[in-house]
Amino acid sequence: MKTRHDGEEKPPFSYSVKVGHISANPVSVHVEANERELEGLAKLWQVVSVKSLKADLQIGRWKKDGIRIKGRVEADIVQSCVVTLEPVEARLDEHFEQIFVPEDSKLARIVTGETAEMLIDPDGPDLPETFSGDTIDAGAVVAEFAALAIDPYPRKADVEFSPHLEGDAGETAKRPSPFAVLKDWKKD
């Protein structure tokens, strides 16, 4: 995840947090997307529309120089059904936690080498993300975790793919097997 957008297009949903202003006691923050941001998120996520996006965050220090952002993101979106292409409404509700450390932090270094093994627990916490400068974009974190909760194959209730057979059933029975040419083949 990129937390700085120098020379890049600004993300559709952004909420900058100055690292120097964060204390050991977590601060509660409520963020909500406006109409322009919702339209930008719909384009970014490639969905029909995003009706709402809001998040309640706890932002505080982690260890000496890290920042922890945790909270809950909720969104209402409209997607296209993969079967009928009709609109399907979905509600996203995700709890998340993300830790950021400066690029030069010891906690950001990953041991690499031929003999070194890295054990990652798939159900455990994510590795810390790095940031440069003095700002973290908490809005981009919220948008990323909401995007991860989107169903990649939305389907209207009680709609299924119908089985598809090329040609009719009688025609399939008349076709020779592709392996029929091998029946006369002998191994020498």
C-alpha positions in Angstrom: 0.0 0.0 0.0 1.3 3.4 -0.8 0.8 6.0 1.8 2.2 9.0 -0.1 1.0 10.2 -3.4 3.8 12.4 -4.6 3.6 12.6 -8.4 0.6 10.3 -8.5 -3.1 11.0 -8.8 -4.7 11.5 -5.4 -6.8 8.6 -4.2 -10.6 9.1 -4.4 -10.9 8.8 -0.6 -8.2 10.4 1.6 -7.8 11.3 5.2 -4.3 12.4 6.1 -2.9 11.8 9.6 0.2 13.6 10.8 2.4 11.1 12.5 4.0 13.7 14.9 0.5 14.5 16.3 -0.3 10.9 17.4 0.1 10.2 21.1 0.2 6.9 22.9 -3.4 7.2 23.8 -5.5 6.3 20.7 -7.7 9.0 19.2 -11.2 8.2 17.9 -11.9 9.4 14.4 -15.0 9.1 12.3 -14.6 9.5 8.5 -17.3 9.5 5.8 -17.1 9.8 2.1 -18.8 12.6 0.2 -20.6 12.3 -3.2 -17.4 13.1 -5.2 -15.4 10.5 -3.2 -18.2 7.9 -3.6 -18.1 8.3 -7.4 -14.3 8.0 -7.4 -14.5 4.8 -5.3 -17.1 3.3 -7.7 -14.7 3.8 -10.6 -11.7 2.5 -8.6 -13.5 -0.6 -7.4 -15.3 -1.1 -10.8 -18.8 -1.4 -9.3 -22.0 0.3 -10.5 -22.1 2.7 -7.5 -21.0 3.3 -4.0 -23.9 4.6 -1.9 -22.1 5.2 1.3 -18.7 4.6 3.0 -18.0 5.4 6.6 -15.5 4.2 9.2 -14.8 4.6 12.9 -11.1 4.5 13.6 -8.8 4.3 16.6 -5.4 5.8 15.7 -2.5 5.6 18.2 1.2 4.9 18.6 2.5 1.4 18.2 5.8 0.5 20.0 8.2 3.4 19.7 7.8 4.9 16.3 5.0 3.0 14.7 1.3 3.9 14.2 -1.7 1.5 14.6 -4.9 2.2 12.8 -7.8 -0.1 13.7 -11.5 0.2 13.3 -14.6 -0.7 11.4 -15.5 0.2 7.8 -19.1 0.0 6.5 -20.2 0.6 2.9 -23.2 0.1 0.8 -22.5 -0.7 -2.9 -24.3 -1.8 -6.0 -22.7 -4.3 -8.3 -23.8 -6.1 -11.5 -25.0 -9.7 -11.1 -22.6 -12.1 -12.8 -25.5 -14.1 -14.3 -28.2 -11.6 -15.2 -26.2 -8.3 -15.1 -29.0 -6.8 -13.0 -28.0 -4.5 -10.1 -27.2 -6.3 -6.8 -26.9 -4.3 -3.6 -24.3 -5.4 -1.0 -23.4 -4.3 2.5 -19.8 -4.3 3.5 -18.9 -4.4 7.2 -15.3 -5.1 8.1 -13.1 -4.8 11.2 -9.5 -4.2 10.4 -6.1 -3.3 11.9 -3.1 -2.0 10.1 0.3 -1.1 11.6 2.7 1.4 10.0 6.4 1.8 10.7 8.9 4.3 9.2 11.0 3.0 6.3 14.2 3.2 8.3 12.7 1.3 11.3 14.2 -2.0 12.5 10.7 -3.4 12.5 10.4 -2.7 8.7 13.4 -4.9 7.8 12.7 -8.4 6.6 15.5 -10.9 7.0 16.4 -12.4 3.7 18.9 -15.0 2.7 19.2 -18.5 1.4 19.2 -20.0 4.9 16.6 -17.7 6.4 13.0 -18.7 6.5 10.1 -16.4 7.1 7.2 -18.0 8.8 3.9 -16.2 8.2 0.7 -17.2 9.9 -2.2 -16.7 7.4 -4.6 -16.1 10.3 -2.2 -13.9 12.2 -1.7 -10.2 12.0 -0.4 -8.6 8.8 3.2 -7.5 8.6 3.7 -3.7 9.3 3.4 -1.4 6.3 6.1 1.2 5.8 5.6 4.9 5.3 7.9 7.8 4.4 7.6 11.4 5.5 5.4 12.5 8.3 1.9 11.6 6.9 -0.2 8.4 6.7 -3.3 8.3 4.5 -5.9 6.6 6.8 -8.6 7.1 4.1 -6.6 4.9 1.7 -6.4 2.3 4.4 -10.2 2.4 4.9 -10.8 2.2 1.1 -8.4 -0.7 0.8 -10.0 -2.8 3.5 -13.5 -2.1 2.1 -12.3 -3.1 -1.4 -11.0 -6.4 0.0 -14.5 -7.2 1.3 -16.2 -6.8 -2.1 -17.7 -10.0 -3.5 -15.9 -10.7 -6.8 -18.8 -12.7 -8.1 -22.1 -11.0 -6.9 -25.2 -12.9 -7.7 -28.9 -12.1 -7.3 -30.7 -14.4 -4.9 -32.0 -17.6 -6.4 -30.2 -17.1 -9.7 -27.9 -19.8 -11.1 -26.1 -20.5 -14.3 -28.0 -22.8 -16.6 -26.0 -25.7 -18.0 -24.9 -25.0 -21.5 -24.5 -27.8 -24.2 -23.3 -27.0 -27.6 -25.7 -28.5 -30.2 -28.5 -30.8 -29.1 -28.2 -34.1 -27.2 -28.9 -36.3 -30.2 -26.0 -34.7 -32.1 -23.6 -35.4 -29.3 -24.4 -39.1 -29.3 -23.6 -39.4 -33.0 -20.1 -37.8 -32.7 -17.3 -40.2 -32.6 -15.0 -40.3 -29.6 -11.8 -38.3 -30.1 -10.0 -41.4 -28.9 -11.6 -43.7 -31.5 -8.6 -43.1 -33.8 -6.4 -44.7 -31.1 -8.2 -48.0 -31.0 -6.2 -49.5 -33.8 -2.9 -48.2 -32.6 -0.5 -50.8 -31.2 2.6 -50.3 -29.2 5.6 -51.8 -30.9 
